[in-house]
Amino acid sequence: MPTVDPVVLTLPFHGTWLVQNSPARRVPSHGTDLFATTYAMDFVAVRGRRTATVRDWRTVLATEPPQRFLAFGRPVLAPAAGRVVSVHDGEVDHEARRSPFTLLSYALTQAARVRRGAGAVAGNHVIIELADRRGYVLLAHLRAGSIRVAVGEAVGVGQDLGDCGNSGNSTQPHLHLQVMDAADPYAARGVPMSFRHYRVWQRSGGPPVDVAGGLPGEAEVVEPQ
């Protein structure tokens, strides 16, 4: 595949979020090129490094309500200017899973979700054609009924698109973000991305470090400047 310059975006949220499945760690970032996820990233809202407000017996042995998690219901913002070309809503926000027992049973149903199509994998989602026509941005796993834009609508950077949820192929509320070279994830290829003007919180507890532009690393906690 020829080298492609990364598409530069703005982090699509407020507050501090933990980076998971960063392409800075490996490519393909999610272990597959399927559905144009080659350079996709996941973000989980955190307080410190905690993703949820409660930890109890259900965390260890059972599923948990998504409302426990800090990301659930948080606004998801447009990472770039463009035009909405696809909206999918109506997928339920299912129970979250941190327990190894529930994660194993969930993994066994992965193939069935893939066969059901993009809605079962991406859940409720929005796809934006970038204003410079360099690609299409997909924001996935949104909360059911929360999407606040429509197909054909022009959006600006930072515009509220909907809320973070736990729909689709998601074990806990988080935001999945990827750039593609076409609007259809089944036919598209993934495109690299980077981000402008964000902060990285240090594990040592020191002050955050300002980054003018780059790609957040695995397990970094980031926030927009």
C-alpha positions in Angstrom: 0.0 0.0 0.0 1.5 3.4 -0.9 2.4 5.8 1.9 -0.4 8.2 2.8 0.0 11.3 4.9 -2.1 11.2 8.0 -5.4 13.1 8.2 -5.0 15.7 11.0 -8.0 15.8 13.4 -9.0 17.4 16.7 -9.7 15.1 19.7 -13.5 14.6 19.6 -14.3 15.1 23.2 -13.9 17.2 26.4 -12.0 16.0 29.4 -9.5 13.2 30.0 -9.7 10.0 28.0 -7.5 6.8 28.0 -6.1 5.7 24.6 -6.5 2.0 23.7 -5.6 0.2 20.5 -3.4 3.0 19.3 -1.7 2.5 15.9 1.3 4.1 17.5 1.7 0.6 19.1 0.9 -1.6 16.2 -0.7 -1.6 12.7 -3.3 -2.9 12.2 -4.3 -1.4 15.5 -7.2 -3.7 16.1 -5.4 -6.8 14.7 -7.3 -6.7 11.4 -7.9 -4.6 8.3 -11.6 -5.6 8.3 -14.1 -2.7 8.2 -11.2 -0.3 7.5 -10.0 -0.5 11.1 -6.3 -0.5 10.1 -5.5 2.7 11.9 -8.5 3.0 14.2 -8.2 4.2 17.8 -10.4 3.8 20.9 -10.9 6.3 23.7 -12.3 5.6 27.2 -13.2 8.5 29.5 -11.3 8.4 32.8 -10.9 10.1 36.1 -7.3 9.7 36.9 -7.0 6.3 35.2 -10.4 4.9 36.5 -13.0 4.2 33.8 -16.0 3.7 36.2 -17.4 5.1 39.3 -18.2 1.8 41.0 -16.3 -1.5 41.5 -18.0 -4.3 43.2 -18.9 -8.0 42.9 -20.4 -7.5 39.5 -17.1 -6.2 38.2 -15.5 -9.5 39.0 -18.3 -12.0 38.3 -21.0 -10.4 36.1 -22.0 -7.7 33.6 -22.5 -4.1 34.7 -24.9 -1.3 33.7 -23.2 1.1 31.2 -24.2 4.0 33.4 -21.4 3.1 35.8 -18.8 4.2 33.3 -17.5 7.7 32.9 -17.7 7.7 29.1 -21.4 6.8 29.0 -23.4 9.8 27.9 -20.4 12.1 27.4 -20.7 14.3 24.3 -18.9 13.2 21.1 -17.7 16.1 19.0 -16.9 16.4 15.3 -13.1 16.0 14.9 -13.0 17.9 11.6 -15.3 20.0 9.4 -17.3 18.2 6.8 -20.6 16.8 5.8 -22.5 13.9 7.4 -22.9 11.1 4.9 -24.2 8.3 7.1 -26.1 8.0 10.4 -27.0 4.7 12.0 -29.1 4.6 15.2 -31.4 2.1 17.0 -28.8 -0.3 18.4 -29.2 -0.9 22.1 -26.6 0.0 24.7 -25.9 -3.4 26.2 -24.4 -4.3 29.5 -20.7 -3.7 30.1 -18.1 -6.3 30.8 -14.9 -6.1 32.9 -15.1 -9.6 34.4 -12.8 -12.2 32.7 -15.7 -14.7 32.8 -18.1 -12.4 30.8 -15.3 -11.2 28.4 -14.7 -14.8 27.4 -18.3 -15.6 26.7 -18.5 -12.3 24.7 -15.5 -13.2 22.6 -17.1 -16.4 21.6 -20.0 -14.4 19.9 -17.6 -12.1 17.9 -18.0 -13.9 14.6 -21.8 -13.7 14.9 -21.7 -10.0 15.3 -19.4 -9.6 12.3 -21.9 -11.6 10.2 -24.7 -9.2 11.2 -23.0 -6.2 9.6 -21.8 -2.7 10.4 -24.6 -2.0 12.9 -23.7 -4.9 15.1 -20.0 -4.0 15.0 -19.9 -0.2 15.0 -23.2 0.1 16.8 -24.8 3.6 16.5 -22.5 5.7 14.5 -21.9 8.7 12.3 -19.7 9.0 9.2 -18.5 12.4 8.1 -16.9 13.2 4.7 -14.0 15.6 5.4 -14.3 19.1 4.0 -11.0 18.7 2.0 -12.3 15.3 0.7 -9.2 13.5 2.1 -11.3 10.8 3.6 -14.3 9.9 5.8 -14.3 9.8 9.6 -16.4 7.2 11.4 -17.3 7.7 15.1 -18.8 4.5 16.6 -20.5 3.0 19.7 -22.7 6.0 20.3 -25.6 6.0 22.8 -28.9 4.9 21.4 -31.2 7.8 20.5 -28.5 10.4 21.1 -27.4 11.3 17.6 -28.0 15.0 16.9 -27.0 15.3 13.2 -28.6 14.1 10.0 -27.4 12.9 6.6 -26.4 15.9 4.4 -25.8 18.2 7.3 -22.6 20.3 7.3 -20.7 20.1 10.6 -17.9 22.2 12.1 -15.0 21.2 14.2 -16.2 20.6 17.8 -19.9 20.3 16.9 -21.9 18.0 19.2 -22.7 14.8 17.2 -24.2 12.6 19.9 -23.3 10.8 23.1 -20.8 8.1 23.9 -22.5 4.8 24.4 -22.0 1.0 24.6 -23.7 -0.1 21.3 -22.3 -2.6 18.9 -19.1 -4.5 19.5 -18.2 -2.9 22.8 -17.3 -4.3 26.2 -17.6 -1.0 28.0 -18.6 2.5 26.9 -16.0 4.1 24.7 -15.5 6.0 21.5 -14.1 4.2 18.4 -12.6 6.6 15.8 -11.2 5.8 12.3 -10.5 7.5 9.0 -11.3 5.7 5.7 -10.8 6.3 2.0 -14.5 5.6 1.2 -17.8 6.0 3.0 -18.6 2.2 3.1 -16.5 0.4 5.8 -17.0 -2.8 3.9 -15.2 -1.5 0.8 -12.9 1.2 2.3 -9.3 1.0 3.4 -8.1 2.6 6.6 -6.2 5.9 6.4 -3.6 7.1 9.1 -4.6 10.0 11.3 -3.0 12.3 13.8 -4.2 15.0 16.2 -3.4 18.6 16.8 -3.1 20.5 20.1 -3.6 18.1 22.9 -2.2 17.3 26.3 -0.8 14.0 27.7 -1.0 13.4 31.4 2.1 11.9 32.9 1.9 8.6 34.8 4.3 10.2 37.4 1.6 12.6 38.4 3.4 15.7 37.0 1.8 18.4 35.0 0.4 17.5 31.5 2.6 17.9 28.5 1.4 19.9 25.6 1.7 18.3 22.2 1.4 20.5 19.1 0.6 17.5 16.9 1.1 13.8 16.8 -0.4 10.4 17.5 -1.3 9.5 21.1 0.5 6.3 22.4 -1.1 3.2 23.9 -2.4 3.7 27.4 -1.8 7.5 27.4 -4.3 9.7 29.0 -5.0 12.7 26.8 -7.2 15.8 26.6 -7.7 18.6 24.1 -5.9 21.8 24.8 
